[in-house]
Amino acid sequence: MLTSKFEGLDIKKSRVHEYMKNECNLAFKQTTLWSEARMSSSTIKKRYNWVV
């Protein structure tokens, strides 16, 4: 929608990120993908037994 209102506007993703971080005080966290096996009940039990 914004790009249709501002045709020819060319801005880099890094500039938008910098503006949101510095001017809007927003923090971005990087996501981490985990396998399904990591959260399976058998894996959780094995971890629990290892700690105890």
CHARMM internal coordinates of N, CA and C (Angstrom, degrees):
IC EDIT
DIST 1 N 1 CA 1.4511
DIST 1 CA 1 C 1.5325
ANGL 1 N 1 CA 1 C 110.33
DIST 1 C 2 N 1.3174
ANGL 1 CA 1 C 2 N 116.58
DIHE 1 N 1 CA 1 C 2 N -45.18
DIST 2 N 2 CA 1.4634
ANGL 1 C 2 N 2 CA 119.30
DIHE 1 CA 1 C 2 N 2 CA -179.63
DIST 2 CA 2 C 1.5171
ANGL 2 N 2 CA 2 C 112.18
DIHE 1 C 2 N 2 CA 2 C -66.41
DIST 2 C 3 N 1.3323
ANGL 2 CA 2 C 3 N 115.96
DIHE 2 N 2 CA 2 C 3 N -37.62
DIST 3 N 3 CA 1.4604
ANGL 2 C 3 N 3 CA 117.83
DIHE 2 CA 2 C 3 N 3 CA -178.55
DIST 3 CA 3 C 1.5234
ANGL 3 N 3 CA 3 C 111.65
DIHE 2 C 3 N 3 CA 3 C -66.31
DIST 3 C 4 N 1.3241
ANGL 3 CA 3 C 4 N 117.69
DIHE 3 N 3 CA 3 C 4 N -28.39
DIST 4 N 4 CA 1.4601
ANGL 3 C 4 N 4 CA 119.33
DIHE 3 CA 3 C 4 N 4 CA 177.32
DIST 4 CA 4 C 1.5292
ANGL 4 N 4 CA 4 C 111.11
DIHE 3 C 4 N 4 CA 4 C -71.49
DIST 4 C 5 N 1.3091
ANGL 4 CA 4 C 5 N 117.39
DIHE 4 N 4 CA 4 C 5 N -30.35
DIST 5 N 5 CA 1.4686
ANGL 4 C 5 N 5 CA 121.56
DIHE 4 CA 4 C 5 N 5 CA 179.04
DIST 5 CA 5 C 1.5313
ANGL 5 N 5 CA 5 C 111.50
DIHE 4 C 5 N 5 CA 5 C -78.71
DIST 5 C 6 N 1.3245
ANGL 5 CA 5 C 6 N 116.51
DIHE 5 N 5 CA 5 C 6 N -28.46
DIST 6 N 6 CA 1.4634
ANGL 5 C 6 N 6 CA 121.63
DIHE 5 CA 5 C 6 N 6 CA -177.85
DIST 6 CA 6 C 1.5184
ANGL 6 N 6 CA 6 C 110.01
DIHE 5 C 6 N 6 CA 6 C -120.12
DIST 6 C 7 N 1.3030
ANGL 6 CA 6 C 7 N 117.35
DIHE 6 N 6 CA 6 C 7 N 64.72
DIST 7 N 7 CA 1.4617
ANGL 6 C 7 N 7 CA 121.18
DIHE 6 CA 6 C 7 N 7 CA -179.55
DIST 7 CA 7 C 1.5191
ANGL 7 N 7 CA 7 C 110.17
DIHE 6 C 7 N 7 CA 7 C -61.25
DIST 7 C 8 N 1.3029
ANGL 7 CA 7 C 8 N 115.78
DIHE 7 N 7 CA 7 C 8 N 139.56
DIST 8 N 8 CA 1.4556
ANGL 7 C 8 N 8 CA 121.38
DIHE 7 CA 7 C 8 N 8 CA 179.09
DIST 8 CA 8 C 1.5184
ANGL 8 N 8 CA 8 C 113.56
DIHE 7 C 8 N 8 CA 8 C 85.04
DIST 8 C 9 N 1.3311
ANGL 8 CA 8 C 9 N 117.71
DIHE 8 N 8 CA 8 C 9 N -2.13
DIST 9 N 9 CA 1.4633
ANGL 8 C 9 N 9 CA 121.01
DIHE 8 CA 8 C 9 N 9 CA 178.33
DIST 9 CA 9 C 1.5211
ANGL 9 N 9 CA 9 C 108.75
DIHE 8 C 9 N 9 CA 9 C -72.45
DIST 9 C 10 N 1.2975
ANGL 9 CA 9 C 10 N 116.33
DIHE 9 N 9 CA 9 C 10 N 125.86
DIST 10 N 10 CA 1.4558
ANGL 9 C 10 N 10 CA 121.29
DIHE 9 CA 9 C 10 N 10 CA -179.67
DIST 10 CA 10 C 1.5212
ANGL 10 N 10 CA 10 C 108.09
DIHE 9 C 10 N 10 CA 10 C -124.95
DIST 10 C 11 N 1.3280
ANGL 10 CA 10 C 11 N 116.43
DIHE 10 N 10 CA 10 C 11 N 110.09
DIST 11 N 11 CA 1.4612
ANGL 10 C 11 N 11 CA 121.32
DIHE 10 CA 10 C 11 N 11 CA -179.51
DIST 11 CA 11 C 1.5228
ANGL 11 N 11 CA 11 C 108.39
DIHE 10 C 11 N 11 CA 11 C -134.33
DIST 11 C 12 N 1.3086
ANGL 11 CA 11 C 12 N 115.14
DIHE 11 N 11 CA 11 C 12 N 141.48
DIST 12 N 12 CA 1.4517
ANGL 11 C 12 N 12 CA 119.98
DIHE 11 CA 11 C 12 N 12 CA -178.01
DIST 12 CA 12 C 1.5261
ANGL 12 N 12 CA 12 C 110.36
DIHE 11 C 12 N 12 CA 12 C -83.50
DIST 12 C 13 N 1.3188
ANGL 12 CA 12 C 13 N 114.00
DIHE 12 N 12 CA 12 C 13 N 152.80
DIST 13 N 13 CA 1.4548
ANGL 12 C 13 N 13 CA 121.40
DIHE 12 CA 12 C 13 N 13 CA 178.74
DIST 13 CA 13 C 1.5323
ANGL 13 N 13 CA 13 C 111.04
DIHE 12 C 13 N 13 CA 13 C -59.52
DIST 13 C 14 N 1.3230
ANGL 13 CA 13 C 14 N 116.39
DIHE 13 N 13 CA 13 C 14 N -36.79
DIST 14 N 14 CA 1.4651
ANGL 13 C 14 N 14 CA 120.39
DIHE 13 CA 13 C 14 N 14 CA -178.37
DIST 14 CA 14 C 1.5323
ANGL 14 N 14 CA 14 C 111.60
DIHE 13 C 14 N 14 CA 14 C -65.78
DIST 14 C 15 N 1.3271
ANGL 14 CA 14 C 15 N 117.60
DIHE 14 N 14 CA 14 C 15 N -34.40
DIST 15 N 15 CA 1.4695
ANGL 14 C 15 N 15 CA 121.07
DIHE 14 CA 14 C 15 N 15 CA 178.52
DIST 15 CA 15 C 1.5291
ANGL 15 N 15 CA 15 C 110.61
DIHE 14 C 15 N 15 CA 15 C -68.62
DIST 15 C 16 N 1.3296
ANGL 15 CA 15 C 16 N 116.01
DIHE 15 N 15 CA 15 C 16 N -39.99
DIST 16 N 16 CA 1.4707
ANGL 15 C 16 N 16 CA 119.88
DIHE 15 CA 15 C 16 N 16 CA 177.51
DIST 16 CA 16 C 1.5210
ANGL 16 N 16 CA 16 C 109.45
DIHE 15 C 16 N 16 CA 16 C -64.00
DIST 16 C 17 N 1.3317
ANGL 16 CA 16 C 17 N 116.50
DIHE 16 N 16 CA 16 C 17 N -44.44
DIST 17 N 17 CA 1.4659
ANGL 16 C 17 N 17 CA 120.80
DIHE 16 CA 16 C 17 N 17 CA 179.07
DIST 17 CA 17 C 1.5240
ANGL 17 N 17 CA 17 C 110.84
DIHE 16 C 17 N 17 CA 17 C -61.29
DIST 17 C 18 N 1.3207
ANGL 17 CA 17 C 18 N 116.43
DIHE 17 N 17 CA 17 C 18 N -44.20
DIST 18 N 18 CA 1.4683
ANGL 17 C 18 N 18 CA 121.01
DIHE 17 CA 17 C 18 N 18 CA 179.67
DIST 18 CA 18 C 1.5233
ANGL 18 N 18 CA 18 C 110.94
DIHE 17 C 18 N 18 CA 18 C -61.66
DIST 18 C 19 N 1.3251
ANGL 18 CA 18 C 19 N 117.08
DIHE 18 N 18 CA 18 C 19 N -43.70
DIST 19 N 19 CA 1.4703
ANGL 18 C 19 N 19 CA 121.43
DIHE 18 CA 18 C 19 N 19 CA 179.41
DIST 19 CA 19 C 1.5253
ANGL 19 N 19 CA 19 C 110.70
DIHE 18 C 19 N 19 CA 19 C -62.64
DIST 19 C 20 N 1.3234
ANGL 19 CA 19 C 20 N 116.77
DIHE 19 N 19 CA 19 C 20 N -46.60
DIST 20 N 20 CA 1.4661
ANGL 19 C 20 N 20 CA 119.89
DIHE 19 CA 19 C 20 N 20 CA -178.58
DIST 20 CA 20 C 1.5222
ANGL 20 N 20 CA 20 C 111.33
DIHE 19 C 20 N 20 CA 20 C -64.85
DIST 20 C 21 N 1.3393
ANGL 20 CA 20 C 21 N 116.66
DIHE 20 N 20 CA 20 C 21 N -35.03
DIST 21 N 21 CA 1.4661
ANGL 20 C 21 N 21 CA 120.79
DIHE 20 CA 20 C 21 N 21 CA -179.89
DIST 21 CA 21 C 1.5218
ANGL 21 N 21 CA 21 C 111.40
DIHE 20 C 21 N 21 CA 21 C -72.97
DIST 21 C 22 N 1.3305
ANGL 21 CA 21 C 22 N 116.96
DIHE 21 N 21 CA 21 C 22 N -46.62
DIST 22 N 22 CA 1.4612
ANGL 21 C 22 N 22 CA 120.52
DIHE 21 CA 21 C 22 N 22 CA -173.56
DIST 22 CA 22 C 1.5226
ANGL 22 N 22 CA 22 C 113.90
DIHE 21 C 22 N 22 CA 22 C -84.50
DIST 22 C 23 N 1.3120
ANGL 22 CA 22 C 23 N 117.49
DIHE 22 N 22 CA 22 C 23 N -42.39
DIST 23 N 23 CA 1.4644
ANGL 22 C 23 N 23 CA 120.88
DIHE 22 CA 22 C 23 N 23 CA -174.95
DIST 23 CA 23 C 1.5209
ANGL 23 N 23 CA 23 C 112.97
DIHE 22 C 23 N 23 CA 23 C -89.27
DIST 23 C 24 N 1.3167
ANGL 23 CA 23 C 24 N 116.94
DIHE 23 N 23 CA 23 C 24 N -35.04
DIST 24 N 24 CA 1.4647
ANGL 23 C 24 N 24 CA 120.78
DIHE 23 CA 23 C 24 N 24 CA -176.20
DIST 24 CA 24 C 1.5305
ANGL 24 N 24 CA 24 C 112.32
DIHE 23 C 24 N 24 CA 24 C -99.53
DIST 24 C 25 N 1.3300
ANGL 24 CA 24 C 25 N 116.97
DIHE 24 N 24 CA 24 C 25 N -5.25
DIST 25 N 25 CA 1.4644
ANGL 24 C 25 N 25 CA 122.85
DIHE 24 CA 24 C 25 N 25 CA -179.52
DIST 25 CA 25 C 1.5239
ANGL 25 N 25 CA 25 C 112.79
DIHE 24 C 25 N 25 CA 25 C 55.18
DIST 25 C 26 N 1.3295
ANGL 25 CA 25 C 26 N 116.06
DIHE 25 N 25 CA 25 C 26 N 42.96
DIST 26 N 26 CA 1.4563
ANGL 25 C 26 N 26 CA 121.25
DIHE 25 CA 25 C 26 N 26 CA 177.46
DIST 26 CA 26 C 1.5198
ANGL 26 N 26 CA 26 C 109.08
DIHE 25 C 26 N 26 CA 26 C -99.50
DIST 26 C 27 N 1.3146
ANGL 26 CA 26 C 27 N 116.10
DIHE 26 N 26 CA 26 C 27 N 142.20
DIST 27 N 27 CA 1.4579
ANGL 26 C 27 N 27 CA 121.41
DIHE 26 CA 26 C 27 N 27 CA 177.88
DIST 27 CA 27 C 1.5210
ANGL 27 N 27 CA 27 C 108.48
DIHE 26 C 27 N 27 CA 27 C -112.64
DIST 27 C 28 N 1.3085
ANGL 27 CA 27 C 28 N 115.79
DIHE 27 N 27 CA 27 C 28 N 139.65
DIST 28 N 28 CA 1.4542
ANGL 27 C 28 N 28 CA 121.39
DIHE 27 CA 27 C 28 N 28 CA 179.21
DIST 28 CA 28 C 1.5146
ANGL 28 N 28 CA 28 C 108.81
DIHE 27 C 28 N 28 CA 28 C -115.41
DIST 28 C 29 N 1.3158
ANGL 28 CA 28 C 29 N 115.54
DIHE 28 N 28 CA 28 C 29 N 132.49
DIST 29 N 29 CA 1.4546
ANGL 28 C 29 N 29 CA 120.50
DIHE 28 CA 28 C 29 N 29 CA 176.40
DIST 29 CA 29 C 1.5081
ANGL 29 N 29 CA 29 C 108.55
DIHE 28 C 29 N 29 CA 29 C -107.92
DIST 29 C 30 N 1.3041
ANGL 29 CA 29 C 30 N 115.46
DIHE 29 N 29 CA 29 C 30 N 145.40
DIST 30 N 30 CA 1.4496
ANGL 29 C 30 N 30 CA 119.93
DIHE 29 CA 29 C 30 N 30 CA -179.89
DIST 30 CA 30 C 1.5200
ANGL 30 N 30 CA 30 C 109.05
DIHE 29 C 30 N 30 CA 30 C -86.83
DIST 30 C 31 N 1.3139
ANGL 30 CA 30 C 31 N 116.82
DIHE 30 N 30 CA 30 C 31 N 134.83
DIST 31 N 31 CA 1.4545
ANGL 30 C 31 N 31 CA 120.88
DIHE 30 CA 30 C 31 N 31 CA -179.50
DIST 31 CA 31 C 1.5184
ANGL 31 N 31 CA 31 C 110.36
DIHE 30 C 31 N 31 CA 31 C -79.55
DIST 31 C 32 N 1.3079
ANGL 31 CA 31 C 32 N 115.15
DIHE 31 N 31 CA 31 C 32 N 151.63
DIST 32 N 32 CA 1.4502
ANGL 31 C 32 N 32 CA 122.23
DIHE 31 CA 31 C 32 N 32 CA 177.36
DIST 32 CA 32 C 1.5212
ANGL 32 N 32 CA 32 C 108.04
DIHE 31 C 32 N 32 CA 32 C -125.80
DIST 32 C 33 N 1.3119
ANGL 32 CA 32 C 33 N 116.39
DIHE 32 N 32 CA 32 C 33 N 129.39
DIST 33 N 33 CA 1.4583
ANGL 32 C 33 N 33 CA 120.61
DIHE 32 CA 32 C 33 N 33 CA 179.30
DIST 33 CA 33 C 1.5178
ANGL 33 N 33 CA 33 C 109.69
DIHE 32 C 33 N 33 CA 33 C -90.19
DIST 33 C 34 N 1.3185
ANGL 33 CA 33 C 34 N 116.37
DIHE 33 N 33 CA 33 C 34 N 133.64
DIST 34 N 34 CA 1.4530
ANGL 33 C 34 N 34 CA 122.81
DIHE 33 CA 33 C 34 N 34 CA 177.38
DIST 34 CA 34 C 1.5146
ANGL 34 N 34 CA 34 C 108.71
DIHE 33 C 34 N 34 CA 34 C -118.06
DIST 34 C 35 N 1.2981
ANGL 34 CA 34 C 35 N 116.00
DIHE 34 N 34 CA 34 C 35 N 148.45
DIST 35 N 35 CA 1.4604
ANGL 34 C 35 N 35 CA 119.60
DIHE 34 CA 34 C 35 N 35 CA 176.53
DIST 35 CA 35 C 1.5231
ANGL 35 N 35 CA 35 C 109.29
DIHE 34 C 35 N 35 CA 35 C -74.71
DIST 35 C 36 N 1.3202
ANGL 35 CA 35 C 36 N 115.77
DIHE 35 N 35 CA 35 C 36 N 157.79
DIST 36 N 36 CA 1.4644
ANGL 35 C 36 N 36 CA 119.57
DIHE 35 CA 35 C 36 N 36 CA 179.28
DIST 36 CA 36 C 1.5229
ANGL 36 N 36 CA 36 C 110.93
DIHE 35 C 36 N 36 CA 36 C -64.66
DIST 36 C 37 N 1.3223
ANGL 36 CA 36 C 37 N 116.45
DIHE 36 N 36 CA 36 C 37 N -31.08
DIST 37 N 37 CA 1.4696
ANGL 36 C 37 N 37 CA 120.37
DIHE 36 CA 36 C 37 N 37 CA -178.45
DIST 37 CA 37 C 1.5287
ANGL 37 N 37 CA 37 C 111.58
DIHE 36 C 37 N 37 CA 37 C -62.96
DIST 37 C 38 N 1.3127
ANGL 37 CA 37 C 38 N 116.80
DIHE 37 N 37 CA 37 C 38 N -26.98
DIST 38 N 38 CA 1.4618
ANGL 37 C 38 N 38 CA 119.79
DIHE 37 CA 37 C 38 N 38 CA -178.44
DIST 38 CA 38 C 1.5267
ANGL 38 N 38 CA 38 C 112.14
DIHE 37 C 38 N 38 CA 38 C -63.93
DIST 38 C 39 N 1.3122
ANGL 38 CA 38 C 39 N 116.99
DIHE 38 N 38 CA 38 C 39 N -32.04
DIST 39 N 39 CA 1.4567
ANGL 38 C 39 N 39 CA 120.67
DIHE 38 CA 38 C 39 N 39 CA -177.42
DIST 39 CA 39 C 1.5260
ANGL 39 N 39 CA 39 C 112.60
DIHE 38 C 39 N 39 CA 39 C -107.06
DIST 39 C 40 N 1.3227
ANGL 39 CA 39 C 40 N 118.01
DIHE 39 N 39 CA 39 C 40 N 14.25
DIST 40 N 40 CA 1.4628
ANGL 39 C 40 N 40 CA 120.22
DIHE 39 CA 39 C 40 N 40 CA 178.56
DIST 40 CA 40 C 1.5265
ANGL 40 N 40 CA 40 C 109.50
DIHE 39 C 40 N 40 CA 40 C -71.82
DIST 40 C 41 N 1.3111
ANGL 40 CA 40 C 41 N 115.95
DIHE 40 N 40 CA 40 C 41 N 154.72
DIST 41 N 41 CA 1.4640
ANGL 40 C 41 N 41 CA 120.09
DIHE 40 CA 40 C 41 N 41 CA -176.52
DIST 41 CA 41 C 1.5274
ANGL 41 N 41 CA 41 C 111.21
DIHE 40 C 41 N 41 CA 41 C -64.03
DIST 41 C 42 N 1.3311
ANGL 41 CA 41 C 42 N 118.48
DIHE 41 N 41 CA 41 C 42 N -35.32
DIST 42 N 42 CA 1.4673
ANGL 41 C 42 N 42 CA 120.14
DIHE 41 CA 41 C 42 N 42 CA 179.98
DIST 42 CA 42 C 1.5342
ANGL 42 N 42 CA 42 C 111.21
DIHE 41 C 42 N 42 CA 42 C -67.04
DIST 42 C 43 N 1.3119
ANGL 42 CA 42 C 43 N 117.54
DIHE 42 N 42 CA 42 C 43 N -39.38
DIST 43 N 43 CA 1.4633
ANGL 42 C 43 N 43 CA 121.06
DIHE 42 CA 42 C 43 N 43 CA 178.46
DIST 43 CA 43 C 1.5252
ANGL 43 N 43 CA 43 C 110.45
DIHE 42 C 43 N 43 CA 43 C -67.07
DIST 43 C 44 N 1.3129
ANGL 43 CA 43 C 44 N 117.01
DIHE 43 N 43 CA 43 C 44 N -41.53
DIST 44 N 44 CA 1.4708
ANGL 43 C 44 N 44 CA 120.65
DIHE 43 CA 43 C 44 N 44 CA 178.45
DIST 44 CA 44 C 1.5194
ANGL 44 N 44 CA 44 C 110.25
DIHE 43 C 44 N 44 CA 44 C -62.61
DIST 44 C 45 N 1.3301
ANGL 44 CA 44 C 45 N 117.72
DIHE 44 N 44 CA 44 C 45 N -40.61
DIST 45 N 45 CA 1.4765
ANGL 44 C 45 N 45 CA 121.27
DIHE 44 CA 44 C 45 N 45 CA 178.26
DIST 45 CA 45 C 1.5213
ANGL 45 N 45 CA 45 C 110.42
DIHE 44 C 45 N 45 CA 45 C -64.46
DIST 45 C 46 N 1.3421
ANGL 45 CA 45 C 46 N 117.17
DIHE 45 N 45 CA 45 C 46 N -41.95
DIST 46 N 46 CA 1.4684
ANGL 45 C 46 N 46 CA 120.54
DIHE 45 CA 45 C 46 N 46 CA 179.23
DIST 46 CA 46 C 1.5296
ANGL 46 N 46 CA 46 C 110.57
DIHE 45 C 46 N 46 CA 46 C -62.16
DIST 46 C 47 N 1.3305
ANGL 46 CA 46 C 47 N 116.66
DIHE 46 N 46 CA 46 C 47 N -42.01
DIST 47 N 47 CA 1.4662
ANGL 46 C 47 N 47 CA 119.76
DIHE 46 CA 46 C 47 N 47 CA 178.65
DIST 47 CA 47 C 1.5270
ANGL 47 N 47 CA 47 C 111.03
DIHE 46 C 47 N 47 CA 47 C -64.79
DIST 47 C 48 N 1.3220
ANGL 47 CA 47 C 48 N 115.76
DIHE 47 N 47 CA 47 C 48 N -42.45
DIST 48 N 48 CA 1.4650
ANGL 47 C 48 N 48 CA 120.30
DIHE 47 CA 47 C 48 N 48 CA 179.50
DIST 48 CA 48 C 1.5325
ANGL 48 N 48 CA 48 C 110.61
DIHE 47 C 48 N 48 CA 48 C -61.11
DIST 48 C 49 N 1.3288
ANGL 48 CA 48 C 49 N 115.87
DIHE 48 N 48 CA 48 C 49 N -45.91
DIST 49 N 49 CA 1.4746
ANGL 48 C 49 N 49 CA 119.79
DIHE 48 CA 48 C 49 N 49 CA -179.41
DIST 49 CA 49 C 1.5301
ANGL 49 N 49 CA 49 C 110.89
DIHE 48 C 49 N 49 CA 49 C -65.91
DIST 49 C 50 N 1.3010
ANGL 49 CA 49 C 50 N 118.99
DIHE 49 N 49 CA 49 C 50 N -33.16
DIST 50 N 50 CA 1.4479
ANGL 49 C 50 N 50 CA 121.82
DIHE 49 CA 49 C 50 N 50 CA 179.34
DIST 50 CA 50 C 1.5386
ANGL 50 N 50 CA 50 C 110.67
DIHE 49 C 50 N 50 CA 50 C -66.78
DIST 50 C 51 N 1.3583
ANGL 50 CA 50 C 51 N 116.08
DIHE 50 N 50 CA 50 C 51 N -38.48
DIST 51 N 51 CA 1.4651
ANGL 50 C 51 N 51 CA 121.04
DIHE 50 CA 50 C 51 N 51 CA -178.74
DIST 51 CA 51 C 1.5309
ANGL 51 N 51 CA 51 C 110.28
DIHE 50 C 51 N 51 CA 51 C -73.50
DIST 51 C 52 N 1.3054
ANGL 51 CA 51 C 52 N 116.30
DIHE 51 N 51 CA 51 C 52 N -41.48
DIST 52 N 52 CA 1.4636
ANGL 51 C 52 N 52 CA 120.52
DIHE 51 CA 51 C 52 N 52 CA -176.42
DIST 52 CA 52 C 1.4883
ANGL 52 N 52 CA 52 C 108.47
DIHE 51 C 52 N 52 CA 52 C -79.07
END
COOR INIT
IC SEED 1 N 1 CA 1 C
IC BUILD
